[in-house]
């Protein structure tokens, strides 16, 4: 008995100490998660700048401006020092910044309906990003601080305006940090010399980033003339000054592709701000690599870098610990969501990514398309970026992650660095018109808001697919998929008939039937799904597990 009392006393002490540690840790997480202090700005005179609205959608601040073009793209030109850049950006695009935050938070709430879990995630993200300011260059902190004054105070439940806008720049990275979420499963590629019709460089990319349809409704093509470094243009959205797809005046292009990452417990420089620094301060591949080496990241990423000066394209592959460069030593290159360099190719995390994800399949399909279309032209690049088929031109359903075009793209871009041209897609996804921008025209002498910045004569026409019955059917499929996500009624017959070659149509029907405890039809739908081209090994296992669970629940129900 004496030993038992001693044991219970020790156990009580251990539980008490453990509980105390948890409480102290929780208090610390709570305190550091909200502890983001804005940078000190010596000259805040930019606050006094006034916005004028001379005509329709055009808003101006001096010779800086924003407007919406006939294709639905917002075009914005800003110049000046970092804080001034941010203030001008914020004042000109305030409506877009507010709308973007509404769209982003609404989608997060839809994905995570639990208020308690949302609060938990808020503090976890804050904890992960506790050292974020220390890893962001002061000039970018100042710019983001300038932008943040245009944000809405109604989102203070998430954090201060500055803390929120700064944290949004690491949203891509935090997705990895929380659960290796593939919110970004992009495709990019390039060709030059003998592989293009005129020998010039051509680079294409799909930015397959989806956090709700509304998030992609107000895309912006931004033209930046900072007081230091290169002038550049990039595709973005309200409040976001990082770069995911862009080109500078030296003909250097940067796009990013997510790679598999270990789960980190501390932040570093957001990927988009590394890409921004490369675009602003590098003129060639050597300089781009040097900048990437100086920045610590907390997720793994591929940077596809094209250079007019070097007349080639390479991939900078970077993990939180190491950096490697993949140079194909030929006149074409492909990039999906796995690493190709000798350093990373055989590492276990990369091997798992290649085995379990859609990356390798999509890579092989991309190679197949490129080989079938040489020599490439901008129109052929658009055709490949819009391709919805599987290997061998097989029908794998509309919206399959294994396709180059997954029908979820936030935007799609084609670069021609030698000519400083950039084509930007318009809705829906990359199926609308690709609008052509000529940087030589855009930044010639001084930006003139009265001169159209797009070179519409070189636009690439919308994909004829959007006028077909098949496209209408796909929209029916999406309506049912959204209904399932929103816990609404799903028309199981309609979802299957609208996309009959896509495994996910049967998975959606099966999930709905399972929710309704209709186990027999759920088993049947899951069985059908397994007959088609499933995007990832994880999804296949998930469907099989659901099928097994339904069988057990059905058997239990029949016994009662």
C-alpha positions in Angstrom: 0.0 0.0 0.0 2.9 2.3 0.8 4.4 1.7 -2.6 1.0 2.3 -4.3 0.5 5.6 -2.4 4.1 6.7 -3.4 3.3 5.7 -7.1 0.0 7.6 -7.1 1.8 10.7 -5.5 4.5 10.6 -8.2 1.9 10.2 -10.9 -0.1 13.2 -9.5 3.1 15.3 -9.5 3.9 14.3 -13.0 0.4 15.1 -14.3 0.4 18.4 -12.4 3.8 19.4 -13.9 2.7 18.3 -17.4 -0.5 20.3 -17.0 1.5 23.4 -15.8 3.8 23.1 -18.8 0.8 22.9 -21.2 -0.7 25.9 -19.6 2.5 27.9 -19.8 3.1 26.9 -23.4 -0.5 27.8 -24.3 -0.1 31.3 -22.7 3.2 31.7 -24.6 1.6 30.7 -27.9 -1.3 33.1 -27.3 1.1 36.0 -26.5 3.6 35.5 -29.4 0.8 34.8 -31.9 -0.4 38.4 -31.7 3.0 40.0 -31.2 3.8 41.4 -34.6 5.0 45.0 -34.5 4.8 47.2 -37.6 8.1 48.6 -39.0 9.3 52.1 -38.2 8.8 54.4 -41.2 10.7 57.7 -41.2 8.6 59.4 -43.9 4.8 58.8 -43.7 3.9 61.8 -45.9 2.4 59.2 -48.4 -0.7 59.1 -46.1 -1.6 62.5 -47.5 -1.9 61.3 -51.1 -5.4 61.5 -52.5 -7.1 59.2 -55.0 -8.9 60.8 -57.9 -11.5 59.0 -60.0 -11.5 60.7 -63.4 -13.4 58.2 -65.5 -15.3 55.0 -64.8 -13.1 52.3 -63.2 -9.9 54.4 -63.5 -8.5 55.7 -60.2 -5.3 57.7 -60.0 -2.8 59.1 -57.6 -0.6 61.5 -59.7 0.8 59.3 -62.4 0.0 56.1 -60.5 -3.3 54.4 -61.4 -5.5 51.3 -61.5 -8.3 50.4 -63.9 -10.3 47.3 -65.0 -9.9 46.3 -68.7 -12.4 45.0 -71.0 -11.4 41.4 -70.2 -12.0 41.7 -66.5 -8.4 42.1 -65.5 -7.4 44.9 -63.1 -4.2 46.7 -64.3 -2.3 48.8 -61.7 0.9 50.9 -62.0 2.7 52.2 -58.9 6.1 53.7 -58.3 8.2 55.1 -55.5 9.9 54.0 -52.3 8.7 50.9 -50.4 6.3 52.6 -48.0 5.0 54.9 -50.7 4.6 51.9 -53.0 2.5 50.2 -50.4 0.3 53.2 -49.6 -0.4 53.9 -53.3 -1.2 50.2 -53.8 -3.5 50.2 -50.8 -5.3 53.4 -51.7 -5.8 52.5 -55.4 -6.9 48.9 -54.8 -8.6 49.2 -51.4 -11.9 47.7 -52.7 -10.0 44.7 -54.1 -8.1 44.2 -50.8 -11.3 44.1 -48.8 -13.1 41.9 -51.2 -10.1 39.5 -51.4 -10.0 39.2 -47.6 -13.7 38.5 -47.5 -13.4 35.8 -50.2 -10.4 34.2 -48.4 -11.9 34.2 -44.9 -15.3 33.0 -46.1 -13.7 30.0 -47.9 -11.6 29.2 -44.8 -14.8 29.2 -42.7 -16.4 27.0 -45.2 -13.5 24.5 -45.2 -13.3 24.7 -41.3 -16.8 25.4 -39.9 -15.7 24.9 -36.3 -15.2 28.2 -34.5 -13.1 26.5 -31.9 -10.8 25.0 -34.4 -10.5 28.2 -36.3 -9.3 29.9 -33.1 -6.9 27.1 -32.6 -5.5 27.5 -36.1 -5.3 31.3 -35.6 -2.9 30.8 -32.7 -1.1 27.9 -34.3 -0.4 30.0 -37.5 0.6 32.9 -35.2 2.9 30.6 -33.3 4.5 29.3 -36.5 4.8 32.8 -37.9 6.1 34.3 -34.6 9.4 35.3 -36.1 8.0 36.3 -39.5 9.1 40.0 -39.4 12.7 39.0 -38.7 12.7 37.0 -41.9 11.1 39.7 -44.2 13.3 42.5 -45.6 12.5 45.8 -44.1 11.6 47.3 -47.4 8.9 44.7 -47.9 7.7 45.1 -44.3 7.3 48.8 -45.0 5.5 48.2 -48.3 3.1 45.7 -46.6 2.6 48.1 -43.8 1.6 50.8 -46.3 -0.9 48.4 -48.0 -2.3 47.3 -44.6 -3.8 50.8 -44.0 -6.3 50.0 -46.7 -7.5 46.7 -45.0 -10.8 46.5 -43.2 -10.9 46.8 -39.4 -13.8 44.3 -39.3 -11.2 41.4 -39.6 -9.5 42.4 -36.3 -10.7 39.1 -34.8 -7.9 37.5 -36.9 -5.3 40.1 -36.0 -4.2 43.7 -36.6 -4.3 44.9 -40.2 -0.6 44.8 -40.5 -0.3 41.3 -38.9 -3.0 39.9 -41.2 -1.6 41.3 -44.5 1.9 40.2 -43.5 0.7 36.7 -42.6 -1.3 36.3 -45.8 2.0 36.5 -47.7 2.9 33.2 -46.0 -0.5 31.5 -46.6 1.1 29.3 -49.3 3.8 28.2 -46.9 1.5 27.7 -43.9 -0.6 25.3 -45.9 2.5 23.1 -45.9 3.2 23.8 -42.3 -0.2 22.7 -41.0 -0.7 19.5 -43.0 1.2 19.6 -46.2 -2.0 20.8 -48.0 -1.6 20.9 -51.7 -3.4 24.2 -52.3 -0.9 24.7 -55.0 -0.2 21.9 -57.5 1.2 23.9 -60.4 2.6 23.1 -63.8 5.3 25.1 -65.6 7.6 24.6 -68.6 9.8 26.3 -71.1 11.4 25.9 -74.5 13.9 27.9 -76.7 16.3 27.6 -79.7 15.3 24.7 -81.9 12.1 24.0 -79.8 10.4 27.3 -80.7 9.2 28.6 -84.0 11.5 31.7 -84.0 14.2 30.4 -81.6 13.0 32.8 -78.8 12.3 31.7 -75.3 8.8 30.7 -74.3 7.7 29.9 -70.8 4.3 28.8 -69.6 2.7 28.2 -66.2 -0.6 27.3 -64.6 -1.0 28.6 -61.1 -3.4 26.0 -59.7 -4.2 27.7 -56.4 -7.8 27.4 -55.3 -9.4 28.9 -52.1 -12.8 29.4 -53.5 -14.1 30.8 -56.8 -14.5 34.4 -55.5 -10.8 34.5 -54.6 -9.9 34.4 -58.3 -12.6 36.8 -59.5 -10.5 40.0 -59.2 -7.1 39.3 -60.7 -4.6 42.1 -61.0 -1.7 42.6 -63.4 0.6 44.9 -61.5 3.4 47.1 -62.9 6.0 48.1 -60.3 8.6 50.9 -60.7 10.4 50.8 -57.3 13.0 53.3 -56.4 15.6 50.5 -56.3 16.2 47.5 -58.5 14.4 46.4 -61.7 11.0 47.5 -62.9 8.7 44.4 -63.1 5.2 43.1 -63.7 3.4 40.3 -62.0 0.0 38.7 -61.6 -1.5 39.2 -58.2 -4.6 40.0 -56.1 -5.6 42.7 -53.7 -3.2 43.2 -50.8 -0.6 40.8 -52.1 2.8 42.1 -53.1 4.7 38.8 -53.2 5.3 37.2 -56.6 4.1 33.9 -57.9 4.3 34.7 -61.6 6.3 37.6 -62.9 8.9 39.1 -65.3 11.2 42.1 -65.0 12.6 44.6 -67.4 15.8 42.5 -68.0 13.7 39.6 -69.3 14.1 37.5 -66.1 11.0 35.5 -65.2 10.1 33.7 -62.0 7.3 31.3 -61.2 6.9 29.0 -58.2 5.8 25.3 -57.8 5.2 23.7 -54.5 7.2 20.6 -53.5 6.7 18.1 -50.6 7.9 19.5 -47.2 8.4 18.2 -43.7 6.2 19.9 -41.2 8.2 22.9 -39.7 7.7 24.6 -36.4 9.1 28.0 -37.1 8.7 30.4 -40.0 11.2 31.9 -42.4 11.0 34.0 -45.5 7.7 33.4 -47.4 8.3 31.8 -50.8 6.5 34.6 -52.6 8.8 37.3 -51.1 11.9 35.3 -52.2 10.5 35.3 -55.7 9.7 39.0 -55.4 13.3 39.8 -54.4 14.7 37.7 -57.3 12.5 39.6 -59.7 13.3 43.0 -58.3 17.1 42.6 -57.9 18.3 39.8 -60.3 19.2 40.3 -64.0 20.4 36.8 -64.8 20.3 33.2 -63.5 23.6 33.6 -61.5 22.2 36.6 -59.6 18.8 34.8 -59.0 20.6 31.8 -57.5 22.7 34.1 -55.2 19.6 35.8 -53.9 17.8 32.4 -53.3 20.8 31.2 -51.3 20.7 34.1 -48.9 17.1 33.4 -47.9 16.0 30.8 -45.4 12.6 29.2 -46.2 10.5 26.9 -44.1 8.9 24.9 -46.9 10.3 23.3 -50.1 9.7 25.0 -53.4 10.8 25.0 -57.0 11.5 28.3 -58.7 11.4 28.1 -62.5 13.7 31.0 -63.6 13.9 32.1 -67.2 16.6 34.5 -68.3 16.8 36.5 -71.6 20.4 37.3 -70.7 21.3 33.6 -70.5 18.8 32.5 -73.1 17.7 29.5 -71.0 15.5 28.4 -68.2 16.6 26.5 -65.0 14.9 25.4 -61.8 16.2 26.5 -58.4 15.1 23.7 -56.0 15.1 24.8 -52.4 14.3 23.2 -49.1 14.6 24.7 -45.6 18.1 23.3 -45.4 19.6 23.0 -48.9 19.5 24.4 -52.4 20.2 22.8 -55.7 19.9 23.8 -59.3 18.4 21.7 -62.0 19.7 22.6 -65.5 18.5 20.2 -68.2 21.4 21.2 -70.4 19.1 21.2 -73.4 16.5 23.5 -75.0 13.4 22.6 -73.0 12.4 22.1 -69.4 9.4 20.8 -67.4 8.4 21.4 -63.8 5.5 20.0 -61.7 5.6 19.2 -58.0 8.6 17.0 -57.5 12.4 17.7 -57.5 14.7 16.6 -60.4 18.2 17.6 -59.3 20.7 14.9 -58.3 20.8 16.3 -54.8 17.1 15.9 -54.1 15.9 13.3 -56.6 16.6 10.3 -54.4 15.7 11.8 -51.0 12.8 9.9 -49.3 10.4 12.8 -49.1 10.8 13.5 -52.8 10.4 9.7 -53.6 7.2 9.6 -51.6 5.9 12.7 -53.4 6.6 11.1 -56.8 5.0 7.8 -55.8 1.9 9.2 -54.1 1.0 12.4 -55.9 -0.2 13.4 -59.4 3.1 15.1 -60.1 4.9 12.5 -62.1 1.8 11.6 -64.2 1.3 15.3 -65.1 5.0 15.7 -65.8 4.9 12.8 -68.3 1.8 14.2 -70.0 3.5 17.6 -70.3 6.5 16.0 -72.0 4.1 14.2 -74.3 2.4 17.4 -75.3 5.6 19.3 -75.8 7.1 16.6 -78.0 3.9 16.6 -80.1 3.9 20.4 -80.6 7.5 21.4 -81.4 8.4 24.0 -82.6 6.3 26.0 -80.1 4.5 29.3 -80.5 2.5 31.3 -78.0 -0.7 29.8 -79.3 0.7 26.2 -78.9 1.8 27.1 -75.4 -1.8 28.2 -74.6 -3.2 25.0 -76.1 -0.9 22.9 -73.8 -1.8 25.0 -70.7 -5.5 24.3 -71.5 -5.0 20.6 -72.1 -7.5 18.5 -70.1 -6.5 15.0 -71.2 -4.4 12.2 -69.7 -1.4 10.4 -71.1 -2.0 9.2 -74.6 -4.9 11.7 -75.0 -7.1 9.5 -72.8 -10.2 10.9 -71.2 -9.5 11.1 -67.4 -12.5 13.3 -66.7 -12.8 17.1 -66.5 -10.9 18.6 -63.6 -8.5 15.7 -62.8 -5.4 16.7 -60.9 -3.3 14.6 -63.3 -4.2 16.9 -66.2 -2.1 20.0 -67.1 -5.4 21.9 -66.9 -7.1 21.0 -63.7 -9.9 23.6 -64.2 -9.0 25.4 -60.9 -6.3 27.8 -62.0 -6.2 31.2 -60.4 -4.3 32.3 -63.4 -2.2 31.1 -66.3 0.7 32.9 -67.9 2.9 32.8 -71.0 6.2 34.6 -71.1 8.4 35.6 -74.1 11.4 37.1 -72.2 13.4 38.0 -75.4 10.6 40.3 -76.4 9.5 41.2 -72.9 6.0 40.0 -73.6 3.6 38.4 -71.1 0.2 36.8 -71.8 -2.2 36.6 -68.9 -5.3 34.4 -68.9 -8.8 35.6 -68.2 -11.8 33.8 -66.7 -12.9 31.1 -66.7 -9.6 29.8 -65.4 -7.2 29.7 -68.3 -10.0 29.2 -70.9 -10.7 32.9 -71.5 -8.6 35.2 -73.7 -4.9 35.4 -72.9 -4.2 39.2 -72.9 -0.8 40.2 -74.2 1.3 42.9 -72.4 4.5 44.3 -73.9 6.8 45.6 -71.1 8.8 47.8 -73.5 5.5 49.6 -74.2 4.4 49.6 -70.6 7.5 51.1 -69.1 8.5 53.3 -72.1 9.7 56.6 -70.7 6.8 57.4 -68.4 3.7 55.4 -67.7 0.7 57.0 -69.5 -2.7 56.0 -68.0 -4.4 57.2 -71.2 -2.6 54.6 -73.4 -3.9 51.0 -73.3 -1.1 48.8 -71.8 -2.3 45.6 -73.4 -1.3 44.7 -77.0 -4.7 43.3 -78.0 -3.5 42.5 -81.5 -1.4 39.7 -80.0 -4.1 38.3 -77.7 -4.8 34.6 -77.8 -8.5 33.8 -78.3 -10.6 32.0 -75.7 -10.7 28.2 -75.8 -13.7 27.0 -77.9 -14.4 24.4 -75.1 -16.3 27.1 -73.1 -19.0 27.1 -75.8 -19.6 23.3 -75.7 -22.2 21.1 -74.0 -19.3 19.4 -72.2 -18.3 22.6 -70.5 -21.9 23.2 -69.4 -21.9 19.7 -68.0 -18.7 20.4 -66.1 -20.3 23.4 -64.5 -23.2 21.1 -63.3 -20.5 18.8 -61.8 -18.9 21.7 -60.0 -22.2 22.9 -58.6 -22.8 19.5 -57.1 -19.2 19.3 -55.8 -19.6 22.7 -54.1 -22.9 21.6 -52.7 -21.2 18.6 -51.0 -18.5 20.9 -49.5 -21.3 23.2 -48.2 -23.2 20.3 -46.7 -26.1 20.9 -49.2 -28.1 18.4 -51.2 -26.3 16.6 -54.1 -28.0 15.3 -57.2 -26.1 12.0 -57.4 -27.4 11.1 -60.9 -26.6 14.6 -62.2 -23.1 14.7 -60.8 -22.2 11.3 -62.3 -23.8 12.0 -65.7 -22.2 15.4 -66.0 -18.6 14.0 -65.7 -18.8 10.3 -66.3 -15.1 9.6 -66.9 -14.0 11.4 -63.7 -13.5 9.2 -60.6 -14.3 12.2 -58.4 -17.9 12.4 -59.7 -18.5 8.9 -58.3 -16.6 9.7 -55.1 -18.9 12.8 -54.5 -22.0 10.7 -55.1 -20.6 8.0 -52.7 -19.8 10.6 -50.0 -23.3 12.1 -50.2 -25.0 8.6 -50.0 -22.7 7.7 -47.1 -23.8 10.9 -45.2 -27.4 9.9 -45.8 -26.7 6.3 -44.6 -27.6 4.9 -48.0 -24.8 2.4 -47.8 -25.6 0.1 -50.8 -25.5 2.9 -53.4 -22.5 4.5 -51.6 -20.6 1.2 -52.0 -21.7 1.0 -55.7 -20.5 4.6 -56.4 -17.1 4.0 -54.6 -16.7 0.8 -56.6 -17.3 2.8 -59.8 -14.8 5.5 -58.8 -12.0 2.8 -58.4 -12.4 1.9 -62.1 -11.2 5.3 -63.3 -7.9 7.3 -63.3 -7.6 8.4 -59.6 -5.4 11.5 -59.1 -3.4 10.3 -56.0 -2.6 7.2 -54.1 -4.0 8.8 -50.9 -7.4 9.5 -52.6 -7.5 5.9 -53.8 -6.9 4.5 -50.3 -9.5 7.0 -48.9 -12.2 5.7 -51.3 -11.3 2.1 -50.5 -11.5 2.8 -46.7 -14.9 4.5 -47.2 -16.1 1.5 -49.2 -15.0 -0.8 -46.4 -16.6 1.4 -43.7 -19.9 1.4 -45.6 -19.9 -2.3 -45.9 -19.4 -2.7 -42.1 -22.1 -0.1 -41.3 -24.5 -1.8 -43.7 -23.9 -5.2 -42.1 -24.4 -3.7 -38.6 -27.7 -2.0 -39.8 -29.0 -5.3 -41.2 -28.4 -7.1 -37.9 -30.5 -4.7 -36.0 
